Every structure is written in C-alpha cells, then in structure tokens.
C-alpha cells in the first residue's frame, strides 16, 4: 500500500492510495466506471460481486480482508477503474481537494508494452472528507 501525505492549499492532506492491476477483458474495452464511493463493508462486497470477474485470484480476498467492518467506522473508499493501452503505465494519486477532485499522475514510459491493463485505484479517506461527488483529473508525464 502506498501512502502519500501532501500539504497543498485547499487539498486534503492525509489519505492512503492503492493500485491494483486487474485482468483486462476485451469485452470491457472502453469501459471505465465513474469513481465509486464505498462507505461500508456491505457496499464493498457489492462492488466486489459486481466486478469479481475482473480481479486476479486473491484480490477479492485481499480487498475484503484489508477493509473489515471497523475500517468504515471512520473511513470510506473511492474506487477508480481505468483501462490503459500499456501494462507499463503506472499511477500516483497526488491530491484530493475539498470539492472531491482527485488528481492522479499517469506515468507514461518512453517505450511501453503491448499489453492492455485494467487498474483499480483505491483512495482511502476519513469520513470527515466526504463530499457529494468525486471526479478524477489525470496528468500524464
């Protein structure tokens, strides 16, 4: 799990983020879901049930184990699903602002691989940072 503690004006200064490479499925090409807010273990289980076919073995178990009921007493998750045209592209959540905008850097290698990749970016936030909606902005470098 990668943790970033940033202090930018107007941005939430404490959050954790995880990056999970899932299985790319051709029939899902172009399918990216809007950021999903998961505020309880039941909501996480529904998310896992909906998308379990995209997870490599162990991810479903890990997500359930990493986020037990008591995690959601003080926290919630924002899950972002994206597809990339190269498996060597990586990501880093830079900031989350009070309006729910999540800034993600997309690292583009000089020479990429030919494999497609589907990613789940999981952002862990404290309940006090809940807003009405979340959006994502990508910056490519």
PyMOL commands that set and color helices and strands:
alter all, ss='L'
color gray80, all
select helices_A, chain A and resi 26-28+41-54+59-66+69-73+127-129
alter helices_A, ss='H'
color red, helices_A
select strands_A, chain A and resi 2-4+11-12+15-22+36-38+75-84+90-97+101-107+117-126+135-140
alter strands_A, ss='S'
color yellow, strands_A
deselect
rebuild
show_as cartoon
